[in-house]
Each structure stands twice: as C-alpha cells, then as structure tokens.
Amino acid sequence: MAKQVMITLVKSPIGSSKSQKDTLKALGCTKIRKCVTKEDNVMIQGMIRKVAHLVEVKDI
C-alpha cells in the first residue's frame, strides 16, 4: 500500500489568495478541522507546501 498523509484544515482561508483557496478545494479541505486522507506523492506535497500555513499534515 502506498504511503498516505492526513491533511487537516486548521486556519480559515479568508484573506488568502484565490489560488490558495483553489488549492484547498482541490485537496478536499472545505471546513475547519475536517480531515482528508491523500496518497503521498509529489503533486500532493506541492499543494501542501502552497497552503502549509493553513493546514496540519500527519503521516499515516
């Protein structure tokens, strides 16, 4: 099984740029404290880096 990461939105995206809001939507982070599990790959890591100040990431 591939390595996975759990992404939790911890800060509101209000005041963030449109591209950061779009990145959160693409990750599936729509509400604060909602957790989503994604496969850990280069594309997801890049998206996480873009919104790192808004999310919390844990390895599963």
PyMOL Python script that loads the backbone (N, CA, C, O; Angstrom):
from pymol import cmd

cmd.read_pdbstr("""\
ATOM      1  N   MET A   1       0.840  -1.184   0.000  1.00  0.00           N
ATOM      2  CA  MET A   1       0.000   0.000   0.000  1.00  0.00           C
ATOM      3  C   MET A   1       0.883   1.245   0.000  1.00  0.00           C
ATOM      4  O   MET A   1       1.916   1.282   0.669  1.00  0.00           O
ATOM      5  N   ALA A   2       0.477   2.243  -0.740  1.00  0.00           N
ATOM      6  CA  ALA A   2       1.243   3.483  -0.839  1.00  0.00           C
ATOM      7  C   ALA A   2       1.147   4.281   0.457  1.00  0.00           C
ATOM      8  O   ALA A   2       0.165   4.185   1.194  1.00  0.00           O
ATOM      9  N   LYS A   3       2.165   5.054   0.713  1.00  0.00           N
ATOM     10  CA  LYS A   3       2.191   5.913   1.895  1.00  0.00           C
ATOM     11  C   LYS A   3       1.107   6.981   1.761  1.00  0.00           C
ATOM     12  O   LYS A   3       0.868   7.490   0.667  1.00  0.00           O
ATOM     13  N   GLN A   4       0.459   7.317   2.862  1.00  0.00           N
ATOM     14  CA  GLN A   4      -0.613   8.305   2.835  1.00  0.00           C
ATOM     15  C   GLN A   4      -0.365   9.390   3.875  1.00  0.00           C
ATOM     16  O   GLN A   4       0.362   9.187   4.848  1.00  0.00           O
ATOM     17  N   VAL A   5      -0.984  10.544   3.650  1.00  0.00           N
ATOM     18  CA  VAL A   5      -0.910  11.655   4.587  1.00  0.00           C
ATOM     19  C   VAL A   5      -2.321  12.086   4.948  1.00  0.00           C
ATOM     20  O   VAL A   5      -3.235  12.011   4.127  1.00  0.00           O
ATOM     21  N   MET A   6      -2.489  12.537   6.182  1.00  0.00           N
ATOM     22  CA  MET A   6      -3.765  13.066   6.634  1.00  0.00           C
ATOM     23  C   MET A   6      -3.619  14.582   6.729  1.00  0.00           C
ATOM     24  O   MET A   6      -2.746  15.086   7.436  1.00  0.00           O
ATOM     25  N   ILE A   7      -4.472  15.296   6.019  1.00  0.00           N
ATOM     26  CA  ILE A   7      -4.411  16.746   5.949  1.00  0.00           C
ATOM     27  C   ILE A   7      -5.617  17.312   6.680  1.00  0.00           C
ATOM     28  O   ILE A   7      -6.754  16.929   6.404  1.00  0.00           O
ATOM     29  N   THR A   8      -5.366  18.234   7.623  1.00  0.00           N
ATOM     30  CA  THR A   8      -6.427  18.848   8.407  1.00  0.00           C
ATOM     31  C   THR A   8      -6.352  20.359   8.238  1.00  0.00           C
ATOM     32  O   THR A   8      -5.293  20.952   8.439  1.00  0.00           O
ATOM     33  N   LEU A   9      -7.461  20.984   7.873  1.00  0.00           N
ATOM     34  CA  LEU A   9      -7.520  22.438   7.766  1.00  0.00           C
ATOM     35  C   LEU A   9      -7.613  23.009   9.178  1.00  0.00           C
ATOM     36  O   LEU A   9      -8.545  22.678   9.911  1.00  0.00           O
ATOM     37  N   VAL A  10      -6.669  23.856   9.574  1.00  0.00           N
ATOM     38  CA  VAL A  10      -6.646  24.383  10.938  1.00  0.00           C
ATOM     39  C   VAL A  10      -6.838  25.899  10.994  1.00  0.00           C
ATOM     40  O   VAL A  10      -7.064  26.456  12.068  1.00  0.00           O
ATOM     41  N   LYS A  11      -6.749  26.560   9.852  1.00  0.00           N
ATOM     42  CA  LYS A  11      -6.905  28.006   9.830  1.00  0.00           C
ATOM     43  C   LYS A  11      -7.790  28.391   8.653  1.00  0.00           C
ATOM     44  O   LYS A  11      -7.730  27.764   7.596  1.00  0.00           O
ATOM     45  N   SER A  12      -8.598  29.404   8.831  1.00  0.00           N
ATOM     46  CA  SER A  12      -9.533  29.830   7.794  1.00  0.00           C
ATOM     47  C   SER A  12      -8.797  30.424   6.595  1.00  0.00           C
ATOM     48  O   SER A  12      -7.828  31.165   6.764  1.00  0.00           O
ATOM     49  N   PRO A  13      -9.253  30.101   5.392  1.00  0.00           N
ATOM     50  CA  PRO A  13      -8.631  30.663   4.195  1.00  0.00           C
ATOM     51  C   PRO A  13      -9.113  32.077   3.854  1.00  0.00           C
ATOM     52  O   PRO A  13      -8.734  32.615   2.814  1.00  0.00           O
ATOM     53  N   ILE A  14      -9.930  32.681   4.700  1.00  0.00           N
ATOM     54  CA  ILE A  14     -10.391  34.047   4.441  1.00  0.00           C
ATOM     55  C   ILE A  14      -9.170  34.962   4.419  1.00  0.00           C
ATOM     56  O   ILE A  14      -8.351  34.943   5.338  1.00  0.00           O
ATOM     57  N   GLY A  15      -9.060  35.745   3.383  1.00  0.00           N
ATOM     58  CA  GLY A  15      -7.927  36.641   3.233  1.00  0.00           C
ATOM     59  C   GLY A  15      -6.784  36.030   2.445  1.00  0.00           C
ATOM     60  O   GLY A  15      -5.814  36.719   2.128  1.00  0.00           O
ATOM     61  N   SER A  16      -6.879  34.756   2.125  1.00  0.00           N
ATOM     62  CA  SER A  16      -5.854  34.090   1.312  1.00  0.00           C
ATOM     63  C   SER A  16      -6.122  34.379  -0.162  1.00  0.00           C
ATOM     64  O   SER A  16      -7.217  34.804  -0.532  1.00  0.00           O
ATOM     65  N   SER A  17      -5.124  34.146  -0.988  1.00  0.00           N
ATOM     66  CA  SER A  17      -5.284  34.389  -2.422  1.00  0.00           C
ATOM     67  C   SER A  17      -6.227  33.343  -3.030  1.00  0.00           C
ATOM     68  O   SER A  17      -6.474  32.289  -2.445  1.00  0.00           O
ATOM     69  N   LYS A  18      -6.738  33.664  -4.210  1.00  0.00           N
ATOM     70  CA  LYS A  18      -7.665  32.751  -4.892  1.00  0.00           C
ATOM     71  C   LYS A  18      -6.986  31.422  -5.207  1.00  0.00           C
ATOM     72  O   LYS A  18      -7.616  30.369  -5.114  1.00  0.00           O
ATOM     73  N   SER A  19      -5.716  31.463  -5.576  1.00  0.00           N
ATOM     74  CA  SER A  19      -5.024  30.214  -5.911  1.00  0.00           C
ATOM     75  C   SER A  19      -4.866  29.324  -4.680  1.00  0.00           C
ATOM     76  O   SER A  19      -4.921  28.100  -4.801  1.00  0.00           O
ATOM     77  N   GLN A  20      -4.672  29.909  -3.502  1.00  0.00           N
ATOM     78  CA  GLN A  20      -4.588  29.116  -2.279  1.00  0.00           C
ATOM     79  C   GLN A  20      -5.950  28.522  -1.931  1.00  0.00           C
ATOM     80  O   GLN A  20      -6.026  27.372  -1.497  1.00  0.00           O
ATOM     81  N   LYS A  21      -7.006  29.272  -2.111  1.00  0.00           N
ATOM     82  CA  LYS A  21      -8.354  28.748  -1.869  1.00  0.00           C
ATOM     83  C   LYS A  21      -8.675  27.613  -2.830  1.00  0.00           C
ATOM     84  O   LYS A  21      -9.270  26.611  -2.437  1.00  0.00           O
ATOM     85  N   ASP A  22      -8.279  27.771  -4.093  1.00  0.00           N
ATOM     86  CA  ASP A  22      -8.499  26.717  -5.087  1.00  0.00           C
ATOM     87  C   ASP A  22      -7.704  25.460  -4.743  1.00  0.00           C
ATOM     88  O   ASP A  22      -8.180  24.344  -4.952  1.00  0.00           O
ATOM     89  N   THR A  23      -6.496  25.640  -4.218  1.00  0.00           N
ATOM     90  CA  THR A  23      -5.666  24.501  -3.816  1.00  0.00           C
ATOM     91  C   THR A  23      -6.321  23.751  -2.661  1.00  0.00           C
ATOM     92  O   THR A  23      -6.339  22.520  -2.659  1.00  0.00           O
ATOM     93  N   LEU A  24      -6.859  24.474  -1.680  1.00  0.00           N
ATOM     94  CA  LEU A  24      -7.549  23.823  -0.564  1.00  0.00           C
ATOM     95  C   LEU A  24      -8.768  23.043  -1.059  1.00  0.00           C
ATOM     96  O   LEU A  24      -9.033  21.936  -0.591  1.00  0.00           O
ATOM     97  N   LYS A  25      -9.497  23.617  -1.995  1.00  0.00           N
ATOM     98  CA  LYS A  25     -10.670  22.931  -2.551  1.00  0.00           C
ATOM     99  C   LYS A  25     -10.240  21.655  -3.278  1.00  0.00           C
ATOM    100  O   LYS A  25     -10.900  20.622  -3.165  1.00  0.00           O
ATOM    101  N   ALA A  26      -9.136  21.728  -4.024  1.00  0.00           N
ATOM    102  CA  ALA A  26      -8.637  20.556  -4.745  1.00  0.00           C
ATOM    103  C   ALA A  26      -8.177  19.462  -3.785  1.00  0.00           C
ATOM    104  O   ALA A  26      -8.304  18.275  -4.085  1.00  0.00           O
ATOM    105  N   LEU A  27      -7.643  19.861  -2.632  1.00  0.00           N
ATOM    106  CA  LEU A  27      -7.233  18.881  -1.625  1.00  0.00           C
ATOM    107  C   LEU A  27      -8.437  18.281  -0.898  1.00  0.00           C
ATOM    108  O   LEU A  27      -8.329  17.203  -0.313  1.00  0.00           O
ATOM    109  N   GLY A  28      -9.572  18.960  -0.929  1.00  0.00           N
ATOM    110  CA  GLY A  28     -10.760  18.473  -0.234  1.00  0.00           C
ATOM    111  C   GLY A  28     -10.940  19.088   1.132  1.00  0.00           C
ATOM    112  O   GLY A  28     -11.792  18.645   1.901  1.00  0.00           O
ATOM    113  N   CYS A  29     -10.157  20.098   1.448  1.00  0.00           N
ATOM    114  CA  CYS A  29     -10.245  20.786   2.744  1.00  0.00           C
ATOM    115  C   CYS A  29     -11.243  21.921   2.615  1.00  0.00           C
ATOM    116  O   CYS A  29     -10.896  23.010   2.158  1.00  0.00           O
ATOM    117  N   THR A  30     -12.481  21.669   3.016  1.00  0.00           N
ATOM    118  CA  THR A  30     -13.534  22.661   2.834  1.00  0.00           C
ATOM    119  C   THR A  30     -13.982  23.307   4.137  1.00  0.00           C
ATOM    120  O   THR A  30     -14.500  24.423   4.128  1.00  0.00           O
ATOM    121  N   LYS A  31     -13.790  22.624   5.248  1.00  0.00           N
ATOM    122  CA  LYS A  31     -14.208  23.162   6.541  1.00  0.00           C
ATOM    123  C   LYS A  31     -13.084  23.007   7.552  1.00  0.00           C
ATOM    124  O   LYS A  31     -12.282  22.077   7.464  1.00  0.00           O
ATOM    125  N   ILE A  32     -13.030  23.916   8.506  1.00  0.00           N
ATOM    126  CA  ILE A  32     -12.003  23.857   9.537  1.00  0.00           C
ATOM    127  C   ILE A  32     -12.191  22.587  10.358  1.00  0.00           C
ATOM    128  O   ILE A  32     -13.312  22.219  10.707  1.00  0.00           O
ATOM    129  N   ARG A  33     -11.077  21.921  10.663  1.00  0.00           N
ATOM    130  CA  ARG A  33     -10.985  20.663  11.422  1.00  0.00           C
ATOM    131  C   ARG A  33     -11.451  19.449  10.619  1.00  0.00           C
ATOM    132  O   ARG A  33     -11.544  18.355  11.176  1.00  0.00           O
ATOM    133  N   LYS A  34     -11.744  19.606   9.340  1.00  0.00           N
ATOM    134  CA  LYS A  34     -12.075  18.456   8.500  1.00  0.00           C
ATOM    135  C   LYS A  34     -10.777  17.785   8.055  1.00  0.00           C
ATOM    136  O   LYS A  34      -9.851  18.454   7.595  1.00  0.00           O
ATOM    137  N   CYS A  35     -10.715  16.474   8.194  1.00  0.00           N
ATOM    138  CA  CYS A  35      -9.523  15.710   7.821  1.00  0.00           C
ATOM    139  C   CYS A  35      -9.778  14.960   6.523  1.00  0.00           C
ATOM    140  O   CYS A  35     -10.845  14.379   6.326  1.00  0.00           O
ATOM    141  N   VAL A  36      -8.792  14.981   5.647  1.00  0.00           N
ATOM    142  CA  VAL A  36      -8.847  14.205   4.418  1.00  0.00           C
ATOM    143  C   VAL A  36      -7.565  13.393   4.313  1.00  0.00           C
ATOM    144  O   VAL A  36      -6.503  13.831   4.757  1.00  0.00           O
ATOM    145  N   THR A  37      -7.669  12.219   3.727  1.00  0.00           N
ATOM    146  CA  THR A  37      -6.519  11.345   3.543  1.00  0.00           C
ATOM    147  C   THR A  37      -6.202  11.275   2.065  1.00  0.00           C
ATOM    148  O   THR A  37      -7.068  10.986   1.239  1.00  0.00           O
ATOM    149  N   LYS A  38      -4.944  11.544   1.741  1.00  0.00           N
ATOM    150  CA  LYS A  38      -4.497  11.531   0.350  1.00  0.00           C
ATOM    151  C   LYS A  38      -3.245  10.677   0.236  1.00  0.00           C
ATOM    152  O   LYS A  38      -2.486  10.526   1.193  1.00  0.00           O
ATOM    153  N   GLU A  39      -3.045  10.120  -0.958  1.00  0.00           N
ATOM    154  CA  GLU A  39      -1.824   9.373  -1.234  1.00  0.00           C
ATOM    155  C   GLU A  39      -0.658  10.357  -1.303  1.00  0.00           C
ATOM    156  O   GLU A  39      -0.776  11.418  -1.916  1.00  0.00           O
ATOM    157  N   ASP A  40       0.448  10.015  -0.686  1.00  0.00           N
ATOM    158  CA  ASP A  40       1.605  10.905  -0.628  1.00  0.00           C
ATOM    159  C   ASP A  40       2.396  10.803  -1.928  1.00  0.00           C
ATOM    160  O   ASP A  40       3.054   9.795  -2.187  1.00  0.00           O
ATOM    161  N   ASN A  41       2.326  11.854  -2.743  1.00  0.00           N
ATOM    162  CA  ASN A  41       3.109  11.912  -3.973  1.00  0.00           C
ATOM    163  C   ASN A  41       3.595  13.343  -4.184  1.00  0.00           C
ATOM    164  O   ASN A  41       3.286  14.231  -3.390  1.00  0.00           O
ATOM    165  N   VAL A  42       4.343  13.560  -5.241  1.00  0.00           N
ATOM    166  CA  VAL A  42       4.952  14.865  -5.493  1.00  0.00           C
ATOM    167  C   VAL A  42       3.898  15.950  -5.697  1.00  0.00           C
ATOM    168  O   VAL A  42       4.061  17.069  -5.210  1.00  0.00           O
ATOM    169  N   MET A  43       2.829  15.632  -6.405  1.00  0.00           N
ATOM    170  CA  MET A  43       1.786  16.612  -6.668  1.00  0.00           C
ATOM    171  C   MET A  43       1.121  17.072  -5.368  1.00  0.00           C
ATOM    172  O   MET A  43       0.934  18.271  -5.158  1.00  0.00           O
ATOM    173  N   ILE A  44       0.768  16.137  -4.508  1.00  0.00           N
ATOM    174  CA  ILE A  44       0.123  16.466  -3.237  1.00  0.00           C
ATOM    175  C   ILE A  44       1.087  17.244  -2.340  1.00  0.00           C
ATOM    176  O   ILE A  44       0.666  18.187  -1.670  1.00  0.00           O
ATOM    177  N   GLN A  45       2.362  16.873  -2.311  1.00  0.00           N
ATOM    178  CA  GLN A  45       3.343  17.587  -1.491  1.00  0.00           C
ATOM    179  C   GLN A  45       3.479  19.045  -1.933  1.00  0.00           C
ATOM    180  O   GLN A  45       3.628  19.936  -1.097  1.00  0.00           O
ATOM    181  N   GLY A  46       3.427  19.287  -3.242  1.00  0.00           N
ATOM    182  CA  GLY A  46       3.480  20.660  -3.748  1.00  0.00           C
ATOM    183  C   GLY A  46       2.268  21.466  -3.328  1.00  0.00           C
ATOM    184  O   GLY A  46       2.385  22.639  -2.976  1.00  0.00           O
ATOM    185  N   MET A  47       1.100  20.835  -3.364  1.00  0.00           N
ATOM    186  CA  MET A  47      -0.128  21.509  -2.938  1.00  0.00           C
ATOM    187  C   MET A  47      -0.074  21.820  -1.447  1.00  0.00           C
ATOM    188  O   MET A  47      -0.506  22.891  -1.019  1.00  0.00           O
ATOM    189  N   ILE A  48       0.457  20.886  -0.650  1.00  0.00           N
ATOM    190  CA  ILE A  48       0.566  21.097   0.793  1.00  0.00           C
ATOM    191  C   ILE A  48       1.522  22.250   1.086  1.00  0.00           C
ATOM    192  O   ILE A  48       1.247  23.070   1.961  1.00  0.00           O
ATOM    193  N   ARG A  49       2.648  22.323   0.358  1.00  0.00           N
ATOM    194  CA  ARG A  49       3.609  23.401   0.567  1.00  0.00           C
ATOM    195  C   ARG A  49       2.989  24.768   0.292  1.00  0.00           C
ATOM    196  O   ARG A  49       3.315  25.750   0.958  1.00  0.00           O
ATOM    197  N   LYS A  50       2.102  24.826  -0.684  1.00  0.00           N
ATOM    198  CA  LYS A  50       1.474  26.099  -1.053  1.00  0.00           C
ATOM    199  C   LYS A  50       0.564  26.632   0.056  1.00  0.00           C
ATOM    200  O   LYS A  50       0.437  27.844   0.228  1.00  0.00           O
ATOM    201  N   VAL A  51      -0.072  25.724   0.808  1.00  0.00           N
ATOM    202  CA  VAL A  51      -1.010  26.142   1.863  1.00  0.00           C
ATOM    203  C   VAL A  51      -0.550  25.652   3.238  1.00  0.00           C
ATOM    204  O   VAL A  51      -1.375  25.408   4.119  1.00  0.00           O
ATOM    205  N   ALA A  52       0.747  25.509   3.418  1.00  0.00           N
ATOM    206  CA  ALA A  52       1.282  24.949   4.658  1.00  0.00           C
ATOM    207  C   ALA A  52       0.901  25.748   5.894  1.00  0.00           C
ATOM    208  O   ALA A  52       0.791  25.189   6.985  1.00  0.00           O
ATOM    209  N   HIS A  53       0.700  27.051   5.732  1.00  0.00           N
ATOM    210  CA  HIS A  53       0.345  27.900   6.872  1.00  0.00           C
ATOM    211  C   HIS A  53      -1.124  27.738   7.288  1.00  0.00           C
ATOM    212  O   HIS A  53      -1.540  28.280   8.312  1.00  0.00           O
ATOM    213  N   LEU A  54      -1.903  26.999   6.501  1.00  0.00           N
ATOM    214  CA  LEU A  54      -3.325  26.806   6.799  1.00  0.00           C
ATOM    215  C   LEU A  54      -3.677  25.388   7.219  1.00  0.00           C
ATOM    216  O   LEU A  54      -4.758  25.154   7.759  1.00  0.00           O
ATOM    217  N   VAL A  55      -2.776  24.437   6.979  1.00  0.00           N
ATOM    218  CA  VAL A  55      -3.080  23.032   7.219  1.00  0.00           C
ATOM    219  C   VAL A  55      -2.074  22.386   8.169  1.00  0.00           C
ATOM    220  O   VAL A  55      -0.980  22.897   8.406  1.00  0.00           O
ATOM    221  N   GLU A  56      -2.491  21.256   8.693  1.00  0.00           N
ATOM    222  CA  GLU A  56      -1.639  20.403   9.521  1.00  0.00           C
ATOM    223  C   GLU A  56      -1.567  19.053   8.832  1.00  0.00           C
ATOM    224  O   GLU A  56      -2.587  18.517   8.399  1.00  0.00           O
ATOM    225  N   VAL A  57      -0.353  18.494   8.726  1.00  0.00           N
ATOM    226  CA  VAL A  57      -0.165  17.262   7.973  1.00  0.00           C
ATOM    227  C   VAL A  57       0.446  16.205   8.872  1.00  0.00           C
ATOM    228  O   VAL A  57       1.394  16.479   9.608  1.00  0.00           O
ATOM    229  N   LYS A  58      -0.105  14.978   8.814  1.00  0.00           N
ATOM    230  CA  LYS A  58       0.430  13.843   9.562  1.00  0.00           C
ATOM    231  C   LYS A  58       0.594  12.662   8.613  1.00  0.00           C
ATOM    232  O   LYS A  58      -0.242  12.434   7.739  1.00  0.00           O
ATOM    233  N   ASP A  59       1.681  11.913   8.795  1.00  0.00           N
ATOM    234  CA  ASP A  59       1.885  10.697   8.019  1.00  0.00           C
ATOM    235  C   ASP A  59       1.039   9.578   8.614  1.00  0.00           C
ATOM    236  O   ASP A  59       0.861   9.502   9.829  1.00  0.00           O
ATOM    237  N   ILE A  60       0.526   8.723   7.758  1.00  0.00           N
ATOM    238  CA  ILE A  60      -0.268   7.578   8.222  1.00  0.00           C
ATOM    239  C   ILE A  60       0.517   6.318   7.936  1.00  0.00           C
ATOM    240  O   ILE A  60       0.052   5.219   8.239  1.00  0.00           O
TER     241      ILE A  60
END
""", "prot")
cmd.dss("prot")
cmd.show_as("cartoon", "prot")
cmd.util.cbc("prot")
cmd.orient("prot")
